């Protein structure tokens, strides 16, 4: 399966520059290209969150939209230690 190239996105796992997309279309860096897709649960309603692409790049949005409007930037949910 070929993976799409993506530009100007952050890896959903570490927050570094993403150069690929995994099988779910999530932007990932070379180090995380073979990781299983990242699953995120909405802290407000418990539904899964989906990665969406907006005007300013990718973000996590609740599947319960429009009833639940919780969103996160990719960098907010990375495993990076600063």
Phi and psi restraints in degrees (range 20) as a CNS / XPLOR table:
assign (resid 1 and name C) (resid 2 and name N)
       (resid 2 and name CA) (resid 2 and name C) 1.0 -85.1 20.0 2
assign (resid 2 and name N) (resid 2 and name CA)
       (resid 2 and name C) (resid 3 and name N) 1.0 147.2 20.0 2
assign (resid 2 and name C) (resid 3 and name N)
       (resid 3 and name CA) (resid 3 and name C) 1.0 -107.8 20.0 2
assign (resid 3 and name N) (resid 3 and name CA)
       (resid 3 and name C) (resid 4 and name N) 1.0 143.7 20.0 2
assign (resid 3 and name C) (resid 4 and name N)
       (resid 4 and name CA) (resid 4 and name C) 1.0 -73.3 20.0 2
assign (resid 4 and name N) (resid 4 and name CA)
       (resid 4 and name C) (resid 5 and name N) 1.0 150.4 20.0 2
assign (resid 4 and name C) (resid 5 and name N)
       (resid 5 and name CA) (resid 5 and name C) 1.0 -86.9 20.0 2
assign (resid 5 and name N) (resid 5 and name CA)
       (resid 5 and name C) (resid 6 and name N) 1.0 146.2 20.0 2
assign (resid 5 and name C) (resid 6 and name N)
       (resid 6 and name CA) (resid 6 and name C) 1.0 -132.7 20.0 2
assign (resid 6 and name N) (resid 6 and name CA)
       (resid 6 and name C) (resid 7 and name N) 1.0 148.8 20.0 2
assign (resid 6 and name C) (resid 7 and name N)
       (resid 7 and name CA) (resid 7 and name C) 1.0 -121.3 20.0 2
assign (resid 7 and name N) (resid 7 and name CA)
       (resid 7 and name C) (resid 8 and name N) 1.0 150.4 20.0 2
assign (resid 7 and name C) (resid 8 and name N)
       (resid 8 and name CA) (resid 8 and name C) 1.0 58.0 20.0 2
assign (resid 8 and name N) (resid 8 and name CA)
       (resid 8 and name C) (resid 9 and name N) 1.0 42.5 20.0 2
assign (resid 8 and name C) (resid 9 and name N)
       (resid 9 and name CA) (resid 9 and name C) 1.0 -131.9 20.0 2
assign (resid 9 and name N) (resid 9 and name CA)
       (resid 9 and name C) (resid 10 and name N) 1.0 161.6 20.0 2
assign (resid 9 and name C) (resid 10 and name N)
       (resid 10 and name CA) (resid 10 and name C) 1.0 -107.2 20.0 2
assign (resid 10 and name N) (resid 10 and name CA)
       (resid 10 and name C) (resid 11 and name N) 1.0 144.9 20.0 2
assign (resid 10 and name C) (resid 11 and name N)
       (resid 11 and name CA) (resid 11 and name C) 1.0 -61.9 20.0 2
assign (resid 11 and name N) (resid 11 and name CA)
       (resid 11 and name C) (resid 12 and name N) 1.0 133.9 20.0 2
assign (resid 11 and name C) (resid 12 and name N)
       (resid 12 and name CA) (resid 12 and name C) 1.0 -68.8 20.0 2
assign (resid 12 and name N) (resid 12 and name CA)
       (resid 12 and name C) (resid 13 and name N) 1.0 -16.6 20.0 2
assign (resid 12 and name C) (resid 13 and name N)
       (resid 13 and name CA) (resid 13 and name C) 1.0 -92.8 20.0 2
assign (resid 13 and name N) (resid 13 and name CA)
       (resid 13 and name C) (resid 14 and name N) 1.0 -44.2 20.0 2
assign (resid 13 and name C) (resid 14 and name N)
       (resid 14 and name CA) (resid 14 and name C) 1.0 -121.7 20.0 2
assign (resid 14 and name N) (resid 14 and name CA)
       (resid 14 and name C) (resid 15 and name N) 1.0 -13.9 20.0 2
assign (resid 14 and name C) (resid 15 and name N)
       (resid 15 and name CA) (resid 15 and name C) 1.0 86.6 20.0 2
assign (resid 15 and name N) (resid 15 and name CA)
       (resid 15 and name C) (resid 16 and name N) 1.0 -3.3 20.0 2
assign (resid 15 and name C) (resid 16 and name N)
       (resid 16 and name CA) (resid 16 and name C) 1.0 -72.2 20.0 2
assign (resid 16 and name N) (resid 16 and name CA)
       (resid 16 and name C) (resid 17 and name N) 1.0 172.9 20.0 2
assign (resid 16 and name C) (resid 17 and name N)
       (resid 17 and name CA) (resid 17 and name C) 1.0 -61.8 20.0 2
assign (resid 17 and name N) (resid 17 and name CA)
       (resid 17 and name C) (resid 18 and name N) 1.0 129.2 20.0 2
assign (resid 17 and name C) (resid 18 and name N)
       (resid 18 and name CA) (resid 18 and name C) 1.0 -90.4 20.0 2
assign (resid 18 and name N) (resid 18 and name CA)
       (resid 18 and name C) (resid 19 and name N) 1.0 137.4 20.0 2
assign (resid 18 and name C) (resid 19 and name N)
       (resid 19 and name CA) (resid 19 and name C) 1.0 -119.4 20.0 2
assign (resid 19 and name N) (resid 19 and name CA)
       (resid 19 and name C) (resid 20 and name N) 1.0 -6.8 20.0 2
assign (resid 19 and name C) (resid 20 and name N)
       (resid 20 and name CA) (resid 20 and name C) 1.0 -141.2 20.0 2
assign (resid 20 and name N) (resid 20 and name CA)
       (resid 20 and name C) (resid 21 and name N) 1.0 175.5 20.0 2
assign (resid 20 and name C) (resid 21 and name N)
       (resid 21 and name CA) (resid 21 and name C) 1.0 -126.2 20.0 2
assign (resid 21 and name N) (resid 21 and name CA)
       (resid 21 and name C) (resid 22 and name N) 1.0 142.2 20.0 2
assign (resid 21 and name C) (resid 22 and name N)
       (resid 22 and name CA) (resid 22 and name C) 1.0 -80.7 20.0 2
assign (resid 22 and name N) (resid 22 and name CA)
       (resid 22 and name C) (resid 23 and name N) 1.0 -175.2 20.0 2
assign (resid 22 and name C) (resid 23 and name N)
       (resid 23 and name CA) (resid 23 and name C) 1.0 -63.0 20.0 2
assign (resid 23 and name N) (resid 23 and name CA)
       (resid 23 and name C) (resid 24 and name N) 1.0 -17.9 20.0 2
assign (resid 23 and name C) (resid 24 and name N)
       (resid 24 and name CA) (resid 24 and name C) 1.0 -94.6 20.0 2
assign (resid 24 and name N) (resid 24 and name CA)
       (resid 24 and name C) (resid 25 and name N) 1.0 1.2 20.0 2
assign (resid 24 and name C) (resid 25 and name N)
       (resid 25 and name CA) (resid 25 and name C) 1.0 84.1 20.0 2
assign (resid 25 and name N) (resid 25 and name CA)
       (resid 25 and name C) (resid 26 and name N) 1.0 11.0 20.0 2
assign (resid 25 and name C) (resid 26 and name N)
       (resid 26 and name CA) (resid 26 and name C) 1.0 -79.8 20.0 2
assign (resid 26 and name N) (resid 26 and name CA)
       (resid 26 and name C) (resid 27 and name N) 1.0 136.2 20.0 2
assign (resid 26 and name C) (resid 27 and name N)
       (resid 27 and name CA) (resid 27 and name C) 1.0 -69.7 20.0 2
assign (resid 27 and name N) (resid 27 and name CA)
       (resid 27 and name C) (resid 28 and name N) 1.0 131.8 20.0 2
assign (resid 27 and name C) (resid 28 and name N)
       (resid 28 and name CA) (resid 28 and name C) 1.0 -138.4 20.0 2
assign (resid 28 and name N) (resid 28 and name CA)
       (resid 28 and name C) (resid 29 and name N) 1.0 154.7 20.0 2
assign (resid 28 and name C) (resid 29 and name N)
       (resid 29 and name CA) (resid 29 and name C) 1.0 -85.1 20.0 2
assign (resid 29 and name N) (resid 29 and name CA)
       (resid 29 and name C) (resid 30 and name N) 1.0 174.3 20.0 2
assign (resid 29 and name C) (resid 30 and name N)
       (resid 30 and name CA) (resid 30 and name C) 1.0 -60.0 20.0 2
assign (resid 30 and name N) (resid 30 and name CA)
       (resid 30 and name C) (resid 31 and name N) 1.0 -37.5 20.0 2
assign (resid 30 and name C) (resid 31 and name N)
       (resid 31 and name CA) (resid 31 and name C) 1.0 -67.4 20.0 2
assign (resid 31 and name N) (resid 31 and name CA)
       (resid 31 and name C) (resid 32 and name N) 1.0 -24.8 20.0 2
assign (resid 31 and name C) (resid 32 and name N)
       (resid 32 and name CA) (resid 32 and name C) 1.0 -112.4 20.0 2
assign (resid 32 and name N) (resid 32 and name CA)
       (resid 32 and name C) (resid 33 and name N) 1.0 12.8 20.0 2
assign (resid 32 and name C) (resid 33 and name N)
       (resid 33 and name CA) (resid 33 and name C) 1.0 -62.3 20.0 2
assign (resid 33 and name N) (resid 33 and name CA)
       (resid 33 and name C) (resid 34 and name N) 1.0 -28.7 20.0 2
assign (resid 33 and name C) (resid 34 and name N)
       (resid 34 and name CA) (resid 34 and name C) 1.0 -98.7 20.0 2
assign (resid 34 and name N) (resid 34 and name CA)
       (resid 34 and name C) (resid 35 and name N) 1.0 1.6 20.0 2
assign (resid 34 and name C) (resid 35 and name N)
       (resid 35 and name CA) (resid 35 and name C) 1.0 -67.7 20.0 2
assign (resid 35 and name N) (resid 35 and name CA)
       (resid 35 and name C) (resid 36 and name N) 1.0 148.3 20.0 2
assign (resid 35 and name C) (resid 36 and name N)
       (resid 36 and name CA) (resid 36 and name C) 1.0 -62.9 20.0 2
assign (resid 36 and name N) (resid 36 and name CA)
       (resid 36 and name C) (resid 37 and name N) 1.0 154.7 20.0 2
assign (resid 36 and name C) (resid 37 and name N)
       (resid 37 and name CA) (resid 37 and name C) 1.0 -55.6 20.0 2
assign (resid 37 and name N) (resid 37 and name CA)
       (resid 37 and name C) (resid 38 and name N) 1.0 146.2 20.0 2
assign (resid 37 and name C) (resid 38 and name N)
       (resid 38 and name CA) (resid 38 and name C) 1.0 -81.0 20.0 2
assign (resid 38 and name N) (resid 38 and name CA)
       (resid 38 and name C) (resid 39 and name N) 1.0 132.0 20.0 2
assign (resid 38 and name C) (resid 39 and name N)
       (resid 39 and name CA) (resid 39 and name C) 1.0 -109.0 20.0 2
assign (resid 39 and name N) (resid 39 and name CA)
       (resid 39 and name C) (resid 40 and name N) 1.0 131.6 20.0 2
assign (resid 39 and name C) (resid 40 and name N)
       (resid 40 and name CA) (resid 40 and name C) 1.0 -126.8 20.0 2
assign (resid 40 and name N) (resid 40 and name CA)
       (resid 40 and name C) (resid 41 and name N) 1.0 132.7 20.0 2
assign (resid 40 and name C) (resid 41 and name N)
       (resid 41 and name CA) (resid 41 and name C) 1.0 -102.9 20.0 2
assign (resid 41 and name N) (resid 41 and name CA)
       (resid 41 and name C) (resid 42 and name N) 1.0 138.8 20.0 2
assign (resid 41 and name C) (resid 42 and name N)
       (resid 42 and name CA) (resid 42 and name C) 1.0 -67.1 20.0 2
assign (resid 42 and name N) (resid 42 and name CA)
       (resid 42 and name C) (resid 43 and name N) 1.0 126.1 20.0 2
assign (resid 42 and name C) (resid 43 and name N)
       (resid 43 and name CA) (resid 43 and name C) 1.0 -72.1 20.0 2
assign (resid 43 and name N) (resid 43 and name CA)
       (resid 43 and name C) (resid 44 and name N) 1.0 -17.1 20.0 2
assign (resid 43 and name C) (resid 44 and name N)
       (resid 44 and name CA) (resid 44 and name C) 1.0 -86.8 20.0 2
assign (resid 44 and name N) (resid 44 and name CA)
       (resid 44 and name C) (resid 45 and name N) 1.0 -44.5 20.0 2
assign (resid 44 and name C) (resid 45 and name N)
       (resid 45 and name CA) (resid 45 and name C) 1.0 -121.3 20.0 2
assign (resid 45 and name N) (resid 45 and name CA)
       (resid 45 and name C) (resid 46 and name N) 1.0 -10.9 20.0 2
assign (resid 45 and name C) (resid 46 and name N)
       (resid 46 and name CA) (resid 46 and name C) 1.0 87.6 20.0 2
assign (resid 46 and name N) (resid 46 and name CA)
       (resid 46 and name C) (resid 47 and name N) 1.0 -5.9 20.0 2
assign (resid 46 and name C) (resid 47 and name N)
       (resid 47 and name CA) (resid 47 and name C) 1.0 -75.1 20.0 2
assign (resid 47 and name N) (resid 47 and name CA)
       (resid 47 and name C) (resid 48 and name N) 1.0 159.5 20.0 2
assign (resid 47 and name C) (resid 48 and name N)
       (resid 48 and name CA) (resid 48 and name C) 1.0 -66.2 20.0 2
assign (resid 48 and name N) (resid 48 and name CA)
       (resid 48 and name C) (resid 49 and name N) 1.0 151.7 20.0 2
assign (resid 48 and name C) (resid 49 and name N)
       (resid 49 and name CA) (resid 49 and name C) 1.0 -104.6 20.0 2
assign (resid 49 and name N) (resid 49 and name CA)
       (resid 49 and name C) (resid 50 and name N) 1.0 142.8 20.0 2
assign (resid 49 and name C) (resid 50 and name N)
       (resid 50 and name CA) (resid 50 and name C) 1.0 -110.7 20.0 2
assign (resid 50 and name N) (resid 50 and name CA)
       (resid 50 and name C) (resid 51 and name N) 1.0 148.5 20.0 2
assign (resid 50 and name C) (resid 51 and name N)
       (resid 51 and name CA) (resid 51 and name C) 1.0 -81.1 20.0 2
assign (resid 51 and name N) (resid 51 and name CA)
       (resid 51 and name C) (resid 52 and name N) 1.0 126.8 20.0 2
assign (resid 51 and name C) (resid 52 and name N)
       (resid 52 and name CA) (resid 52 and name C) 1.0 -126.0 20.0 2
assign (resid 52 and name N) (resid 52 and name CA)
       (resid 52 and name C) (resid 53 and name N) 1.0 155.6 20.0 2
assign (resid 52 and name C) (resid 53 and name N)
       (resid 53 and name CA) (resid 53 and name C) 1.0 -110.8 20.0 2
assign (resid 53 and name N) (resid 53 and name CA)
       (resid 53 and name C) (resid 54 and name N) 1.0 121.9 20.0 2
assign (resid 53 and name C) (resid 54 and name N)
       (resid 54 and name CA) (resid 54 and name C) 1.0 -113.4 20.0 2
assign (resid 54 and name N) (resid 54 and name CA)
       (resid 54 and name C) (resid 55 and name N) 1.0 -170.8 20.0 2
assign (resid 54 and name C) (resid 55 and name N)
       (resid 55 and name CA) (resid 55 and name C) 1.0 -58.5 20.0 2
assign (resid 55 and name N) (resid 55 and name CA)
       (resid 55 and name C) (resid 56 and name N) 1.0 -32.5 20.0 2
assign (resid 55 and name C) (resid 56 and name N)
       (resid 56 and name CA) (resid 56 and name C) 1.0 -108.0 20.0 2
assign (resid 56 and name N) (resid 56 and name CA)
       (resid 56 and name C) (resid 57 and name N) 1.0 17.9 20.0 2
assign (resid 56 and name C) (resid 57 and name N)
       (resid 57 and name CA) (resid 57 and name C) 1.0 115.4 20.0 2
assign (resid 57 and name N) (resid 57 and name CA)
       (resid 57 and name C) (resid 58 and name N) 1.0 -166.2 20.0 2
assign (resid 57 and name C) (resid 58 and name N)
       (resid 58 and name CA) (resid 58 and name C) 1.0 -80.7 20.0 2
assign (resid 58 and name N) (resid 58 and name CA)
       (resid 58 and name C) (resid 59 and name N) 1.0 149.5 20.0 2
assign (resid 58 and name C) (resid 59 and name N)
       (resid 59 and name CA) (resid 59 and name C) 1.0 -154.5 20.0 2
assign (resid 59 and name N) (resid 59 and name CA)
       (resid 59 and name C) (resid 60 and name N) 1.0 160.0 20.0 2
assign (resid 59 and name C) (resid 60 and name N)
       (resid 60 and name CA) (resid 60 and name C) 1.0 -89.2 20.0 2
assign (resid 60 and name N) (resid 60 and name CA)
       (resid 60 and name C) (resid 61 and name N) 1.0 129.7 20.0 2
assign (resid 60 and name C) (resid 61 and name N)
       (resid 61 and name CA) (resid 61 and name C) 1.0 -129.6 20.0 2
assign (resid 61 and name N) (resid 61 and name CA)
       (resid 61 and name C) (resid 62 and name N) 1.0 141.8 20.0 2
assign (resid 61 and name C) (resid 62 and name N)
       (resid 62 and name CA) (resid 62 and name C) 1.0 -67.2 20.0 2
assign (resid 62 and name N) (resid 62 and name CA)
       (resid 62 and name C) (resid 63 and name N) 1.0 138.7 20.0 2
assign (resid 62 and name C) (resid 63 and name N)
       (resid 63 and name CA) (resid 63 and name C) 1.0 -68.4 20.0 2
assign (resid 63 and name N) (resid 63 and name CA)
       (resid 63 and name C) (resid 64 and name N) 1.0 -15.0 20.0 2
assign (resid 63 and name C) (resid 64 and name N)
       (resid 64 and name CA) (resid 64 and name C) 1.0 -82.3 20.0 2
assign (resid 64 and name N) (resid 64 and name CA)
       (resid 64 and name C) (resid 65 and name N) 1.0 6.2 20.0 2
assign (resid 64 and name C) (resid 65 and name N)
       (resid 65 and name CA) (resid 65 and name C) 1.0 -60.4 20.0 2
assign (resid 65 and name N) (resid 65 and name CA)
       (resid 65 and name C) (resid 66 and name N) 1.0 136.0 20.0 2
assign (resid 65 and name C) (resid 66 and name N)
       (resid 66 and name CA) (resid 66 and name C) 1.0 -92.2 20.0 2
assign (resid 66 and name N) (resid 66 and name CA)
       (resid 66 and name C) (resid 67 and name N) 1.0 -7.0 20.0 2
assign (resid 66 and name C) (resid 67 and name N)
       (resid 67 and name CA) (resid 67 and name C) 1.0 -64.5 20.0 2
assign (resid 67 and name N) (resid 67 and name CA)
       (resid 67 and name C) (resid 68 and name N) 1.0 -40.6 20.0 2
assign (resid 67 and name C) (resid 68 and name N)
       (resid 68 and name CA) (resid 68 and name C) 1.0 -115.4 20.0 2
assign (resid 68 and name N) (resid 68 and name CA)
       (resid 68 and name C) (resid 69 and name N) 1.0 124.2 20.0 2
assign (resid 68 and name C) (resid 69 and name N)
       (resid 69 and name CA) (resid 69 and name C) 1.0 -110.6 20.0 2
assign (resid 69 and name N) (resid 69 and name CA)
       (resid 69 and name C) (resid 70 and name N) 1.0 24.3 20.0 2
assign (resid 69 and name C) (resid 70 and name N)
       (resid 70 and name CA) (resid 70 and name C) 1.0 -67.8 20.0 2
assign (resid 70 and name N) (resid 70 and name CA)
       (resid 70 and name C) (resid 71 and name N) 1.0 133.0 20.0 2
assign (resid 70 and name C) (resid 71 and name N)
       (resid 71 and name CA) (resid 71 and name C) 1.0 -138.3 20.0 2
assign (resid 71 and name N) (resid 71 and name CA)
       (resid 71 and name C) (resid 72 and name N) 1.0 157.7 20.0 2
assign (resid 71 and name C) (resid 72 and name N)
       (resid 72 and name CA) (resid 72 and name C) 1.0 -140.5 20.0 2
assign (resid 72 and name N) (resid 72 and name CA)
       (resid 72 and name C) (resid 73 and name N) 1.0 144.6 20.0 2
assign (resid 72 and name C) (resid 73 and name N)
       (resid 73 and name CA) (resid 73 and name C) 1.0 -74.5 20.0 2
assign (resid 73 and name N) (resid 73 and name CA)
       (resid 73 and name C) (resid 74 and name N) 1.0 153.2 20.0 2
assign (resid 73 and name C) (resid 74 and name N)
       (resid 74 and name CA) (resid 74 and name C) 1.0 -54.1 20.0 2
assign (resid 74 and name N) (resid 74 and name CA)
       (resid 74 and name C) (resid 75 and name N) 1.0 -43.3 20.0 2
assign (resid 74 and name C) (resid 75 and name N)
       (resid 75 and name CA) (resid 75 and name C) 1.0 -62.3 20.0 2
assign (resid 75 and name N) (resid 75 and name CA)
       (resid 75 and name C) (resid 76 and name N) 1.0 -24.6 20.0 2
assign (resid 75 and name C) (resid 76 and name N)
       (resid 76 and name CA) (resid 76 and name C) 1.0 -69.5 20.0 2
assign (resid 76 and name N) (resid 76 and name CA)
       (resid 76 and name C) (resid 77 and name N) 1.0 -22.4 20.0 2
assign (resid 76 and name C) (resid 77 and name N)
       (resid 77 and name CA) (resid 77 and name C) 1.0 -121.5 20.0 2
assign (resid 77 and name N) (resid 77 and name CA)
       (resid 77 and name C) (resid 78 and name N) 1.0 25.9 20.0 2
assign (resid 77 and name C) (resid 78 and name N)
       (resid 78 and name CA) (resid 78 and name C) 1.0 -88.9 20.0 2
assign (resid 78 and name N) (resid 78 and name CA)
       (resid 78 and name C) (resid 79 and name N) 1.0 163.4 20.0 2
assign (resid 78 and name C) (resid 79 and name N)
       (resid 79 and name CA) (resid 79 and name C) 1.0 -89.3 20.0 2
assign (resid 79 and name N) (resid 79 and name CA)
       (resid 79 and name C) (resid 80 and name N) 1.0 10.7 20.0 2
assign (resid 79 and name C) (resid 80 and name N)
       (resid 80 and name CA) (resid 80 and name C) 1.0 -67.2 20.0 2
assign (resid 80 and name N) (resid 80 and name CA)
       (resid 80 and name C) (resid 81 and name N) 1.0 138.1 20.0 2
assign (resid 80 and name C) (resid 81 and name N)
       (resid 81 and name CA) (resid 81 and name C) 1.0 -104.2 20.0 2
assign (resid 81 and name N) (resid 81 and name CA)
       (resid 81 and name C) (resid 82 and name N) 1.0 115.6 20.0 2
